[in-house]
Amino acid sequence: MDLSVIIPIYNKEEYVASCMESLLKQDFDSFEMVVVDDGSTDRSGELCDQMAEQDSRIRVFHTDNGGVTAARRYGVEQARGRYILFVDSDDELLPGALHTLYDAIERTGADEVVGVYRTQNGRIGDSGRRGWQEPSTMIDDLLAVRNPFCILWGIIFRKELLEGCLTTPREVIEREDILMQIKCLMKHPNVYFIGDVVYMYNEGLPNSRKMGLDRIIIHDQELEKTLRPEWERFEKGFLLNRLKLYEVFIDQRQFDVFKQYYHDLRKKNLDGLPLADRIVIALPPRLAYWPVHIYKRLRNRS
């Protein structure tokens, strides 16, 4: 078995059949689909079982709800392939994606190969990176929330690279995919970018959930622990990441987070970080809302 595709599923009955069909239509034979039903309460698991009865390449596992990272970890533990690809259950692989990614990682000997994605509306997510990339600069971009490249999906991983990288606490439900990729990149793997569009990302799906401060604090603790072996290199990036997440809270009018958690940033040495971010943390939270909100609306329109 060359390739295992891991699909974590939680209450996605509206999308799961299309997702799995996009894999079954691939022009690549040596792969398995490892579907992890993470305690769904809708018909997602039932639909997966029905499809598995029709195709031996599909293996379905039902687990108690443990969160998406735990589901991915369980999927990797069950995987029989030499390489791993993650697909979210509300997205799809584009035609030829498995063949393209597999050929690239075999040809280059990379630890991970990163493709390009497009949205259901035709927008292309392409960083413009090509060929070999320095993992540290990728971490810089992820910390600065400059990540126009695939994070987990649209990437083929050498299975060994993932060891120890799927340990993010269950409480982290925002940016858990970025944390996992940073854990991989801290191993200084050989990363290769290709220009092929391999993944269809369904953007803008309904999500009324706001970021929770308790969870973000756990996220920050896990991120700091991950970066600690090269702290001198990444400390400023860590502080910038905290500023960027603070701006999300402010844009959601969660002003109380400043006193609860972010007030200490005013005492940090923020020299070298973008002026706009330093201004935001220096302003009273309610006043900071306006420049943050206007900037985010303008960026979303561009």
N, C-alpha and C positions, 0 to 999 in steps of 0.2 A: 504494500500500500504506500503510495507516494504522498498523498495529500489528504488531510482531514479538515473539513470545514465545520467550524463550531458555530452553532446558532442558539444563543440563549433566548428563551421566550417567556414572557409574562403578559398574559392578557392581550394578545395581538391577533385574535381570530380573524379580524378584518383583513390582515395583511399576510399572514403566515403562508397561505397556499401559494400566493404569487411569488413570495420569497423563495420557497422551496422549489417551485417550478423553474425559476430562473437558474437554479443549479442543475436540475435534471436535464435541462436543454443544453448544457455545456458540451463542447466538442472535446472532452477529455475524459478518459475512462478510469484511470487509477486514482479514484478519490472516494471518500465516504462522507456522509453528512451526519454529524453528531449533534442531535437536537436535544437541548436540555430544557424541559418544561419546568420552570422555576416556581412550582406551586400555583399555576394559573387557576383562576376561579371562573373563567369563561370556557369556551369550547376549544381553545388553542391546543391543548394536549390531545383531545379526541381527534381533531383534524390531523395532527401529526401522526398519530397511530394509524389512522386510515391510510395515509399516504405511504407509511412504512410497510404496510401489508402489500402494497402494490410494487414496491421497489426495494430490493435487498441492499441498495447503497445507503439507505436511511436507517439510522439507529436512534431510537428515541429513549430518553431517560427522564423519569419523573422524580423530582426532588421536592422536599419542603422548601418554602420560599426562603431564600438566603441572600437575595440580591444578585445583581448582574455579575459582579466580580466572582462571587462564589460559583455561579452557574458556568461562567467561562472556565474557571479553574477545574471544575468537575468535568467539563467537556474535554479539556486538555488531558486530564488524567485517564479518560476513557479512549483517547485518540490512538489510532494505530498507524497514522501516517508519519512520514519523516518531516513533513512540513505542515504548518498550521495556518489557516485563514479564518478570520472572524467575520461573520456577517450578522448584522442586526436584523431582527425578524420583521421589521417594517421597511426594509430596504431590499434591493435586488442586485445580483451580479449581472453585468452586461455580457452579451454573447462573446465567447472566446476568452473571457477573463481568466479562467483557470489555466488554460493553455499558455496564455501570454505571461502570467506571473510565474508559472512553473518553469517555463523555458528560460526566463530571465534569471531566476535564482540558480538554476542548474548551470547556465552559461557563465555567470559571474562568480559563483561560489560565495555570494553574500550571505549575511546572517538574516537580513530582511530586505525585501524589495518593495518599494513604495510606488503605487500607481497613481493615476489621476481619477477624480470622481466628477460626476455631473449630478445635478438635481433633477427632479421630475419636471421642472420647468425649463430645463436646458442650460442652466447656468453651470459653467465649468469651474471646478475647484482645482486650480493648478498653480503651484508655487513657482513654477518655472525652473525648479531644480532639476538637474539631469546628471546622471552618473554618480560617482562616489561622493558621499557627503560626510562632513565632520559631525559626529554625534553631539559634541558640545554646543555647536551653533544651532542645532535643532532644538536642544534643550533651552537655549536662550530664547528662541522664537516661541516655544511653548509657554515659558514663564511670562513672556511679554504679551501673551494672548495674540501672537502673530503666527497663526497656524493654518495657512491656506493649503495644507497638505493633509492627506489621510492620516488619521491618528492610530486607529486599530484596524478598522475595515479598509479594504482596498490594499491590504499589505499581506504579503506572504512571509511567514516567519520560519526560520529553522527552529524546530521544536525545542532544542536544548537552550536556546536563548531565553525562553519563557520561564525557565526554572527560577523560582523565587520572586517572580514579578507579578504574580496574581495574589498578592497578600493584602491588598487594600481593605481596611475595615469595612464591614457591611454598612456602617452609618454614612459612609461617603457615597452619595448618590449623584453628586454633581462633579464633573471633571474626573471621574474615576478612570476613564479611558486614557486621559492625558497622564495621570499618575502612573498608570501601568506602562505607558510608552517611555516615560522618563526613567522608570526603573530599568527598562531594557537598555536605554541609551547610556545609562550610567555604567554599563558593562563595556562600553566602548566597542560596540559591534561594528561590523562592516555593513554599511547601509548604502543601497544603490537605488536611485530614482529613475523611473522610466516615464515616458510621455504618453503612454497608452491610457485611454479612458476605460476603466475596468469596473466601475462601481456606480450604482444609481442610489443616491441618498435622498430620501424623502424628507425635505426640510419643511419647517413650518407646521408640523403636526400639532394638534391642540395639546397645550400643556399649561395649565393654570398654576402649576407649582412654583412657589417662591423659594429662593435659597434660604436654608435654615442656618442660623449662626452657629448653633451647637455642632452641626455637621461640618461647617466650614472650618471651625477650630480643629476638629479631628483631621480634616483634610490638610490643614497647614502643618499640624504636628507630623503627619505621615510624610508630607513633602519635605519638611526640614530634615527628618531622619534619613530620607532617601538621598538628599543632597549633601549631607554632613561629611561624607568622605572627601569631598572636594569643596568644602564650604567657602574657602577664600575665593574660589573661581565663581561660585554661584550665589553668594550671599545677596548681592545687589539684585540679581534676578529674582530671588525669593521675595525680597522686599517689594519689587515692582509687581510681582504676582499678587501680593496682599493688597497693594494699592488698586490693582485692576478689579479684584473681587469686591473691594470696598465700594468702588464706583458702581458696580452692579447693584449692591444693596441700596445705595443712594438713589439710583435710577428707579428702584422699586419703592422708594419712599420709606425705607426701613431705617429711619434716622437714628434710632436708639442704639444701633450697633456701634456707633462711634464711641460712646462712653463705655459700653460693655466690653469692647475688644480693640478697637482701632486707634484709640487715643495715643497709644505708645508710639505710633509711627511718627508723630511730630517730633519725638526725641531722637529718632534714628538719623544716621548720616545718610541722607538721600542724594548727596551730590552725585552727579552723573546720570541720574534718572531723568526722564522727560519732564520739562518744566510744567506742562499742563497737569501731569499727575501730582507733582509737588504742590501746585496751587490748590488742587481739589482738596488735598488732605489738610491744607492750611486754613481753608475756609470753614465757617460754621456749616454743619451738615445740610441744613435747610437752604442755605445760600448756595452751597455747592451743587444742589440738585439741578439748577437751571443750566449751567454750562455742560454738565454731564448729560442731562436729558437731551438738550439741543444737539450736542455732538453725536450722540448715539442715533438720534432720528436721522440726521444728515448722512451718517455713514451707512445706515440701513437702506437709504434711498439710492446710494451710489452703486 
